[in-house]
């Protein structure tokens, strides 16, 4: 699941499922509801951090993490 946002003035597709989401936020997205502003903010923050490190906003092979325990 992803969303298009402007990052540095450029339309960029970013993932909504990022490591900083809580289990509740993941369940919320999986229920088919529209992402909240807080979820989108977390996704943008995560994407910007990855882009700053020269990486794709999307996790690559071997970068996938575990679901949060919260």
C-alpha positions in Angstrom: 0.0 0.0 0.0 1.5 3.4 -1.0 0.6 7.0 -1.5 1.9 9.8 -3.7 3.2 12.9 -1.9 5.5 15.8 -2.7 9.0 15.5 -1.4 11.4 18.4 -2.3 8.8 19.6 -4.8 8.7 16.3 -6.6 5.7 13.9 -6.6 7.0 10.7 -5.0 5.4 7.4 -4.3 6.0 6.2 -0.8 5.0 3.1 1.3 2.4 3.5 4.0 3.5 0.5 5.9 6.6 1.8 7.7 8.4 0.6 10.9 7.1 3.4 13.1 3.4 2.4 12.7 1.7 0.8 15.7 -0.1 -2.5 15.5 -3.3 -0.6 15.7 -2.4 1.7 12.8 -1.5 -1.4 10.7 -4.8 -3.0 11.5 -6.5 0.3 10.6 -4.9 0.3 7.2 -5.6 -3.4 6.6 -9.3 -2.8 7.3 -9.4 -0.8 4.1 -9.8 2.6 5.6 -8.1 5.8 4.2 -4.8 6.6 6.0 -5.0 9.2 8.7 -2.9 12.3 8.7 -0.7 10.8 11.4 0.0 7.7 9.4 0.8 9.7 6.3 3.1 11.9 8.4 5.0 8.8 9.7 5.3 7.5 6.1 6.7 10.8 4.8 9.2 11.1 7.7 10.4 7.5 7.1 10.6 8.1 3.3 12.6 11.4 3.8 15.1 9.6 6.1 15.6 6.8 3.6 16.0 9.2 0.7 18.5 11.3 2.7 20.6 8.1 3.0 20.5 7.5 -0.7 17.9 4.7 -0.5 14.6 4.1 -2.1 11.6 4.9 0.1 10.6 1.3 -0.2 12.3 -1.5 1.7 14.6 -3.6 -0.5 15.4 -7.3 -0.4 16.5 -8.2 3.2 15.4 -4.9 4.7 11.9 -6.0 5.8 11.4 -5.9 9.5 9.0 -7.4 12.0 5.5 -6.1 12.9 5.4 -3.9 16.0 4.6 -5.7 19.3 2.6 -2.7 20.7 
